[in-house]
Amino acid sequence: MNGLARWKPIAALASGLLLVAAFPIHPLRLLAWVGLAPLLVALAGEPWRRRLLLGWIAGLGLYLGGLYWLVETMHHFGGLPLAASILGHVLLSAFLALYVAVFAALSAPLGLERGWGVWGLAALWVTLEYLRSFVFTGFPWLTLGYSQVGFLPMVQIADVTGIYGVSFVLVASSAAVAAAWCSWTGGRAVPFAHLVGVVLTAASMRAYGLVRLAATPSSGDPVRIGLLQGNIPQDQKWDEEFRTRTIETYQRLAQRSAESPLDLLVLPETSMPFFFQRGGAWAEQARDLARLNRVPVLLGAPAYRLKEGVDAPAPGARLTAQDIESLNRAYLLDPDGRELAHYDKMHLVPFGEWSPFPFLEKIVAGVGNFHPGRVHTNFDAGSGIRFAVLICYEAIFPAEARAAVLEGARLLVSITNDAWFGRFGAPWQHLEMAQVRAIESRVWLARAANTGVSTFIDPWGRRVSETGLFAEATLEGEVHMGPVLQSFYLRYGDAFVCAAGLVVVAVLATRLLDRRPWRAIAGRAARD
């Protein structure tokens, strides 16, 4: 057996890096349409073990390059030494690269040598992307379809297929280019049918997107919302010496917002860095934000609940860490500062807010020890203002937003603290994923971020107004609480990607049963 040609690992790595360049902050989004082509060309004629290796190399390039910001997050904010942060980044990237490795290994039965292989490969890719959104509670960062949010007409199809429909066409495009290249260099007729099929599909996507973007603006009662962006440095956020200064910052911003009539005031995730539920002077200052503006206020704060079997403490008694479960909570206060309702974050960040491996909590200072909320809450601020809160990481999961809208929310509010991410890449990637949540369910989304970007996003994914990064700011905007447009995605969820997965399973099962050992066994059984 001949060794692996030297150019093939280079081509595989190039695929990963081309895909990295298609995501923000890079300006080369069109590369997503051909990014996988070098890998697919390199896979031609290779046995499955070498395909596995080449796919892993491509995935390593994608996740090492696309998640580079994790090093700063783990080192600067997580308390890990730089070497350990780099190692953690490499290990996570190596794990995520396994999805691309599996894609490459299974590409033969769904591959370019078959007439429908272009679409089969696309179905395989999105099936694996979908699975990645569940393993270890899910990490769908760098899902390929998000690379096209900068071209809004091309992602409007998300209200039918979810973001996976965009990924599907991008992979089919790369596969068609790879098929054409392999045929041309091999002296065979170029399969123009693949290219034409992809071009027609992309043109249909764009036409559909332009029609949707030209739709009548959402009707319904206008609601004025104020977003406060405190720009509190992460390394000061939990320092008690700066706690009063943090509250004063939001009081100053609230005073500025009081100059405009508002129906709701929104603060970012954990904007109040203390246990609001305990009351006291700090809690009263937080309640003053509502009293000052005479408006309902949504704010974030850490919280806790007693562990099962732990009795409520006597008045004045202190609780220990062994008695409680920590929570990441959003509170809704009425204009008098009284609590109307709260919601505890249900989808926690793996290795950030919780660890799948408990021993890490003992050795890594930056790994949190939070617990998920138990019940989803839709808020009612009065005057028909029914909304759901997505706390930080939850905004990257389509099912979270869809469930909230199906339960009656007419507005999505995302509160987040992106100070962890630094200035480049990740804040914009996180923001663009939130834009797709508005498109999928066709509702407005208001986003309040500690260090930015805070913004109002309309049901077509357009950022109507926004703040800058790492700037103290207020932002007022108008959203509409009209009837929710019943998109196909809202009604049927991830039906598209589930159908793609069934096709992949059926094809692989057919190929397995078609192998000679199985056929021999079946033949003997028939003769007997």
Sequence and secondary structure as in RCSB ss.txt:
>XXXX:A:sequence
MNGLARWKPIAALASGLLLVAAFPIHPLRLLAWVGLAPLLVALAGEPWRRRLLLGWIAGLGLYLGGLYWLVETMH
HFGGLPLAASILGHVLLSAFLALYVAVFAALSAPLGLERGWGVWGLAALWVTLEYLRSFVFTGFPWLTLGYSQVG
FLPMVQIADVTGIYGVSFVLVASSAAVAAAWCSWTGGRAVPFAHLVGVVLTAASMRAYGLVRLAATPSSGDPVRI
GLLQGNIPQDQKWDEEFRTRTIETYQRLAQRSAESPLDLLVLPETSMPFFFQRGGAWAEQARDLARLNRVPVLLG
APAYRLKEGVDAPAPGARLTAQDIESLNRAYLLDPDGRELAHYDKMHLVPFGEWSPFPFLEKIVAGVGNFHPGRV
HTNFDAGSGIRFAVLICYEAIFPAEARAAVLEGARLLVSITNDAWFGRFGAPWQHLEMAQVRAIESRVWLARAAN
TGVSTFIDPWGRRVSETGLFAEATLEGEVHMGPVLQSFYLRYGDAFVCAAGLVVVAVLATRLLDRRPWRAIAGRA
ARD
>XXXX:A:secstr
     THHHHHHHHHHHHHHTTSTT S GGGGGTTTHHHHHHHTT  HHHHHHHHHHHHHHHHHHHTTTHHHIII
IIT   HHHHHHHHHHHHHHHHHHHHHHHHTTTTTSTTSTTHHHHHHHHHHHHHHHHTTGGG   TT GGGGGTT
SGGGGTTHHHH HHHHHHHHHHHHHHHHHHHHHHHTTS   HHHHHHHHHHHHHHHHHHHHHHTS    S EEEE
EEEE    HHHHT HHHHHHHHHHHHHHHHHHTTS  SEEE  TT S S GGG SHHHHHHHHHHHHHTS EEEE
EEEEEE TT     TT    GGGEEEEEEEEEE TTS EEEEEE  S  BTTTB SSTHHHHH TT   B   SS
  EEE STT EEEEEEGGGGG HHHHHHHHHTT SEEEEEE GGGG SSSHHHHHHHHHHHHHHHHT EEEEEES
SS  EEE TTS EEEE  SS  EEEEEEEE       HHHHH SHHHHHHHHHHHHHHHHHHHTSHHHHHHHHHH
HH 
